[in-house]
Protein backbone atom coordinates (compact mmCIF):
# COMPACT_ATOMS: atom_id res chain seq x y z
CA UNK A 1 0.00 0.00 0.00
CA UNK A 2 2.84 2.42 0.81
CA UNK A 3 4.42 1.62 -2.55
CA UNK A 4 1.25 2.66 -4.37
CA UNK A 5 1.03 5.85 -2.33
CA UNK A 6 4.68 6.68 -3.07
CA UNK A 7 4.11 5.94 -6.76
CA UNK A 8 1.08 8.23 -6.80
CA UNK A 9 2.97 11.07 -5.11
CA UNK A 10 5.92 10.63 -7.47
CA UNK A 11 3.72 10.64 -10.55
CA UNK A 12 1.90 13.78 -9.37
CA UNK A 13 5.22 15.54 -8.74
CA UNK A 14 6.47 14.60 -12.18
CA UNK A 15 3.19 15.59 -13.81
CA UNK A 16 2.74 18.99 -12.16
CA UNK A 17 6.02 20.12 -10.59
CA UNK A 18 8.59 19.04 -13.20
CA UNK A 19 7.22 21.22 -16.04
CA UNK A 20 7.30 24.30 -13.81
CA UNK A 21 10.91 23.63 -12.77
CA UNK A 22 12.06 22.90 -16.32
CA UNK A 23 10.33 26.02 -17.67
CA UNK A 24 12.09 28.17 -15.05
CA UNK A 25 15.52 26.61 -15.65
CA UNK A 26 15.31 26.71 -19.43
CA UNK A 27 13.86 30.23 -19.38
CA UNK A 28 16.79 31.55 -17.37
CA UNK A 29 19.24 29.72 -19.67
CA UNK A 30 17.65 31.25 -22.77
CA UNK A 31 17.70 34.72 -21.20
CA UNK A 32 21.43 34.32 -20.43
CA UNK A 33 22.20 33.27 -23.99
CA UNK A 34 20.21 36.16 -25.46
CA UNK A 35 22.01 38.56 -23.15
CA UNK A 36 25.41 37.16 -24.19
CA UNK A 37 24.49 37.37 -27.86
CA UNK A 38 23.40 40.99 -27.51
CA UNK A 39 26.49 42.04 -25.57
CA UNK A 40 29.37 41.08 -27.82
CA UNK A 41 28.26 38.71 -30.48
CA UNK A 42 28.10 34.97 -30.28
CA UNK A 43 31.10 32.75 -30.74
CA UNK A 44 31.22 28.94 -30.76
CA UNK A 45 31.96 27.22 -27.41
CA UNK A 46 35.73 27.22 -28.08
CA UNK A 47 35.89 30.81 -26.91
CA UNK A 48 36.77 32.68 -30.07
CA UNK A 49 35.93 33.03 -33.70
CA UNK A 50 36.68 30.03 -35.86
CA UNK A 51 38.81 30.27 -39.00
CA UNK A 52 36.53 30.89 -41.92
CA UNK A 53 33.93 32.77 -39.89
CA UNK A 54 33.70 36.49 -40.34
CA UNK A 55 32.27 39.04 -37.99
CA UNK A 56 28.94 40.51 -39.05
CA UNK A 57 30.28 44.04 -38.49
CA UNK A 58 33.11 43.71 -41.06
CA UNK A 59 31.07 42.31 -43.94
CA UNK A 60 30.23 44.74 -46.72
CA UNK A 61 26.75 44.66 -48.15
CA UNK A 62 26.44 42.43 -51.19
CA UNK A 63 25.35 44.11 -54.37
CA UNK A 64 22.00 42.99 -55.77
CA UNK A 65 22.44 39.77 -57.71
CA UNK A 66 25.72 38.91 -55.98
CA UNK A 67 26.32 35.94 -53.68
CA UNK A 68 27.82 36.38 -50.22
CA UNK A 69 29.57 33.39 -48.63
CA UNK A 70 29.59 33.39 -44.82
CA UNK A 71 31.64 30.23 -44.26
CA UNK A 72 34.11 28.34 -46.41
CA UNK A 73 35.09 24.94 -44.99
CA UNK A 74 38.83 24.27 -44.82
CA UNK A 75 40.35 22.13 -47.55
CA UNK A 76 41.09 18.57 -46.55
CA UNK A 77 44.44 16.99 -47.33
CA UNK A 78 42.94 13.81 -48.75
CA UNK A 79 40.86 14.20 -51.86
CA UNK A 80 38.64 11.49 -53.29
CA UNK A 81 39.66 10.01 -56.63
CA UNK A 82 37.81 11.49 -59.58
CA UNK A 83 36.70 8.15 -61.05
CA UNK A 84 35.00 5.39 -59.10
CA UNK A 85 36.27 2.09 -60.46
CA UNK A 86 34.07 -0.14 -58.37
CA UNK A 87 34.46 -1.68 -54.99
CA UNK A 88 36.55 -4.47 -53.64
CA UNK A 89 35.60 -8.03 -54.68
CA UNK A 90 34.27 -10.12 -51.79
CA UNK A 91 34.07 -13.87 -52.29
CA UNK A 92 31.12 -15.45 -50.51
CA UNK A 93 29.43 -18.81 -50.22
CA UNK A 94 25.72 -19.13 -50.78
CA UNK A 95 23.88 -20.48 -47.74
CA UNK A 96 20.75 -22.55 -48.32
RAJOMO-V479703 format. One record per residue. SS is DSSP state (A for helix, B for strand, O for the rest). Layout:
# RAJOMO-V479703
SS  SS
This chain:
# RAJOMO-V479703
O  A  A  A  A  A  A  A  A  A  A  A  A  A  A  A  A  A  A  A  A  A  A  A  A  A  A  A  A  A  A  A  A  A  A  A  A  A  A  A  O  O  O  O  O  O  O  O  O  O  O  O  O  O  O  A  A  A  O  O  O  O  O  O  O  O  O  O  O  O  O  O  O  O  O  O  O  O  O  O  O  O  O  O  O  O  O  O  O  O  O  O  O  O  O  O
